Amino acid sequence: MTNGNNPYTKQVDDVMTNFDHTIDKRIAKLLKTENVYAKYPGWNFNGTVWYDKEAKTYRCDVWCYHKLEKTVSGSLKSIMKQICEEYGDD
């Protein structure tokens, strides 16, 4: 697996989880202030999340079986909703 569209190499803790559908506000803030990325793990996908400072939005590369499927943009809540609708919320 390559970095996809994610420009950063330093990973921090998971920013979102489908276990209880929460967003870690501390990690969300860190994505905005540091040059880091976070993971968004799911049963049928693995997301790589970063904050695009130029566009002022979060982005998430969605990976399935080591293949980049798509990149989703928006708030973390909207990213979670879009990905869960397409790939499942497990």
Disulfide bonds with the S-S distance in Angstrom:
none
